[in-house]
Amino acid sequence: MRTFQIIRLLVVFLTVASTAVAAPPDIGQSKEVATAWLAKLDADDFSTCWSLLATDLRNKVARWRWNLQCRMGRLAMGKAVARKLRSVERETKTAAGRTGEFVAVRFDTQSEKNGPVIEILSIQEDHDGQLRVGGYAVATEKPDKP
């Protein structure tokens, strides 16, 4: 069994406590939303990433703070040099404890400075009916201690 140690790339993911809109997101569309959003992140287009977040998250995190946290995360981890889809699963609770209907999209990613990490995106249906990123975190996979 493995445990996950959350890296402080974007503390926002862990501090957002709002509830997602109840409609269950489509799995295929959620994967597309996550992939497109990560492409913007990879291009250092942090402002566009912020504008594509779910409304509740955008309302809790100012654009300037988001940009600063993304830049700090980029300095610590470097760019993603390879990424492979790990899983796409429906969930009713996020790692941050929010409840609702989400699709968790996980990627095995090779980062420039930190090596292998797991990127986790929570996709939710926003108030306008569009699928958006409602949470993003980066974790390292560590084996349990014997």
Secondary structure as the mmCIF struct_conf table of DSSP 4:
data_model
#
loop_
_struct_conf.conf_type_id
_struct_conf.id
_struct_conf.beg_label_comp_id
_struct_conf.beg_label_asym_id
_struct_conf.beg_label_seq_id
_struct_conf.end_label_comp_id
_struct_conf.end_label_asym_id
_struct_conf.end_label_seq_id
STRN STRN1 ARG A 2 ILE A 7
TURN_TY1_P TURN_TY1_P1 ARG A 8 LEU A 9
TURN_TY1_P TURN_TY1_P2 VAL A 11 VAL A 11
HELX_RH_AL_P HELX_RH_AL_P1 VAL A 12 THR A 15
HELX_LH_PP_P HELX_LH_PP_P1 SER A 18 VAL A 21
BEND BEND1 ALA A 22 ALA A 23
HELX_LH_PP_P HELX_LH_PP_P2 PRO A 24 ASP A 26
HELX_RH_AL_P HELX_RH_AL_P2 ILE A 27 ASP A 42
TURN_TY1_P TURN_TY1_P3 ALA A 43 ASP A 44
HELX_RH_AL_P HELX_RH_AL_P3 PHE A 46 SER A 51
TURN_TY1_P TURN_TY1_P4 LEU A 52 LEU A 52
STRN STRN2 LEU A 53 LEU A 53
HELX_RH_AL_P HELX_RH_AL_P4 THR A 55 LYS A 60
BEND BEND2 VAL A 61 VAL A 61
HELX_RH_AL_P HELX_RH_AL_P5 ARG A 63 MET A 77
STRN STRN3 ALA A 80 LYS A 93
TURN_TY1_P TURN_TY1_P5 ALA A 95 ALA A 96
STRN STRN4 THR A 99 SER A 111
TURN_TY1_P TURN_TY1_P6 GLU A 112 ASN A 114
STRN STRN5 GLY A 115 GLU A 125
TURN_TY1_P TURN_TY1_P7 HIS A 127 ASP A 128
BEND BEND3 GLY A 129 GLY A 129
STRN STRN6 LEU A 131 PRO A 143
HELX_LH_PP_P HELX_LH_PP_P3 ASP A 144 LYS A 145
#
